[in-house]
């Protein structure tokens, strides 16, 4: 099987988008805030405004290749996807709690996941594979073993790792190891705690990868999967993030920046704010039914 996964454009590109595109239910839904009312194909609509998206559903289970093929057909030619790695590889405890099964990795699991993303790889639309590790994932013997296994297993893809425990950034060997393997060290923006990884991590590959989770410190640990991300970046904060993106984009051929503050469409609005500040080509978002106080911030 031939994978077109490491080909590069001649010029560096910046890709700005959101972590996921489908939030149809709950108080944090995007309906009426980003997506118009009525029946639409959400990915097709989304791709009118952004040139990339991070697939988050793959964290919970490998996607059906037929669905993935349809996603490829729905987006423009220059659109790229990044894919979050299945939690069985990165969050074994969470996987076991969710499924009641032991997270014992087999070659069948690896083959299943790789097969699920073949339509992206074969079409050249796979920007990167994201391995997000939990905050409890430490730089110890076990942690190094797991990370090395993930990197070795998925070495044919452009791989980015999100490390969140400070033990990784406290160790200069982390950056050295990632550079040796051309693996991207994801730079994250989120509330900071004593155990949090450093806000400054180096560029370790030919790709830069940012994830902006919001700064809702009050709800970070006690909130649910929606309220934790109830945070709209201000104009000043967007410009602060833009400076960081600009600073590293010159060192990378691909730069990805994803907003994960998904509450009620905050993410696409802030992604558009960033595109505007970076002076990237963009199409204006139609103003949807926003709360008055949020409309003022936008």
Secondary structure as UniProt FT lines:
FT   STRAND          13..19
FT   TURN            27..28
FT   TURN            32..34
FT   HELIX           42..46
FT   TURN            47..49
FT   STRAND          52..55
FT   HELIX           57..59
FT   HELIX           65..74
FT   TURN            77..78
FT   STRAND          80..84
FT   HELIX           87..90
FT   HELIX           92..99
FT   HELIX           107..116
FT   HELIX           118..123
FT   STRAND          126..132
FT   TURN            135..136
FT   HELIX           141..153
FT   TURN            154..156
FT   STRAND          159..162
FT   HELIX           166..169
FT   HELIX           172..180
FT   TURN            181..182
FT   STRAND          184..185
FT   STRAND          187..189
FT   TURN            194..195
FT   STRAND          207..212
FT   HELIX           217..219
FT   TURN            220..222
FT   TURN            225..226
FT   HELIX           227..229
FT   HELIX           235..249
FT   TURN            250..251
FT   STRAND          254..259
FT   HELIX           263..265
FT   HELIX           266..277
FT   TURN            278..279
FT   HELIX           292..297
//
